[in-house]
Amino acid sequence: MIESASPAGQSASVLVFENGQAARMWIVPIGAVALAAVVIADPAAWSRPGTSGVVIACILIASMFSLIASRRWIAEIDLRARTLTISRGSFGRWTKTSVHCALDQCRRLGRIEYETDGHLSYGVYVELTDGTRHAIPLKDSTLQEAGRVASQISELTEIPRLDARF
């Protein structure tokens, strides 16, 4: 996960928070090597009935892992234009914007605590005036990181901070 106060090509008045999955891109080559190993190890398998279903299943599973591995969430807060943009990028190319609004439409933000797999995790949320909550991506889900990011955003944007618990 990457956080940058002045990304390349942008002014220092833009805060960017990313939850990048690019580090997991090694899943795709490993899946391709495993499929190639099956083909090389048993070339006669392709002539047996029912093999096409296995090949299609392998391709679907590899596609699913590559999509998961390439996904990243990006939150950009432009302090000059006073806007918030939260988007999801896939394969470093396709981007879908889920939130694009003025900071005036942000009712509050804060640290949020939730339980996952028997342990506590922390995140940062922003709540809009329509009542919807959106997550701000973090480097890690520790209490300290979530508190630091929530304080930084609240201080710079003057959005009231209210921590929550799920």
Secondary structure, 3 states (H helix, E strand, C coil): CEEECCCCCCCCCEEEEEEECHHHCCHHHHHHHHHHHHHHHCHHHHHCCCHHHHHHHHHHHHHHHHHHHHCEEEEEEECCCCEEEEEEEECCCEEEEEEEEEHHHEEEEEEEEEEECCEEEEEEEEEECCCCEEEECCCCCCHHHHHHHHHHHHHHHCCCECCEEC
